Amino acid sequence: MTTLDLATVDRLLTTTRSVRKRLDLTRPVEPAVLERCIEIAFQAPTGSNTQGWHFVVVTEPEQRARLTALYRRGLELLLPTYASGPFPADDARTRQLPGMLASGFHLYEHLHEVPVLVIPCIEGRFETAAVVMQATLYGSIFPAVWSFMLALRARGIGSCLTTDHLFYEAEAAQILGIPDTVTQLALLPVAYFTGTDFKPAKRLPARERTHWNRWGAPR
C-alpha cells in the first residue's frame, strides 16, 4: 500500500499550470527555497544515471534584462505565426488577443520584472546526433525540470517553461558564462503566484490519444 496521499499528489499534478499573468513581480523568492526545489529536481531519473544537469539561477536585474532582450527577440521572430506581423508589446492589439496569446504577450512585457529566471542545462551537444541520442539528452533533463516546477508549485511559486531565448542560445551562453559543451534547454520565469489556486485545464480526452498494442487500437 502506498503511503502517499493520492488526492494531494493528483491535485499537484493536475493543477501545475504555466503561470504568466499571475506571477507576483513584487515579491522576492528566497534563495533557500530555490535551492531546496533544485535538490528535489536532482532526484529525477536520468539516462544512465549520468546526472549531467545544471541549473543557472539568475536574480541580478542587469542579467535578467539581458536575457529578457534575447527572449523578446526570439518571440518577435515567431510573431508572424501568431498574428499579422511584428508589433511592439505595448500595441493595443496585444490586449485583444485571446487566452494563451494574451498571456504570452503579458510575459513579453514583464519578463524583466520577474524576480528569478532559471536556465536548466545539460552537459553535451547533440544538434546533429541521431534521434536516439537527442531523445536521451532531452529525456535526461526534462524530468528534472518538471520536478523543479512541481516543487515550486507545492510552495506557492509559479513558473513557465519557455524556449524563445534559444534562438540566441550562444548569446545567452556568453552572458551567463555557460561553456560551449553545455546545452541550454529552456528559460523559466519563477515567482510566487497571486490569487488563490489553480484548477485542472481543459484537455483532450486521454482515451482518444491512448493506443493499445498498436496505433489506433482501443483497449
Secondary structure, 3 states (H helix, E strand, C coil): CCCCCHHHHHHHHHCCCECCCCECCCCCCCHHHHHHHHHHHCCCCCHHHCCCEEEEEECCHHHHHHHHHHHHHHHHHHHHHHCCCCCCCCCHHHHHCCHHHHHHHHHHHHHHHCCEEEEEEEECCCCCCCHHHHHHHHHCCHHHHHHHHHHHHHCCEEECCECHHHHHHHHHHHHHCCCCCEEECCEEEEEEECCCCCCCCCCCCHHHHCCCCCCCCCC
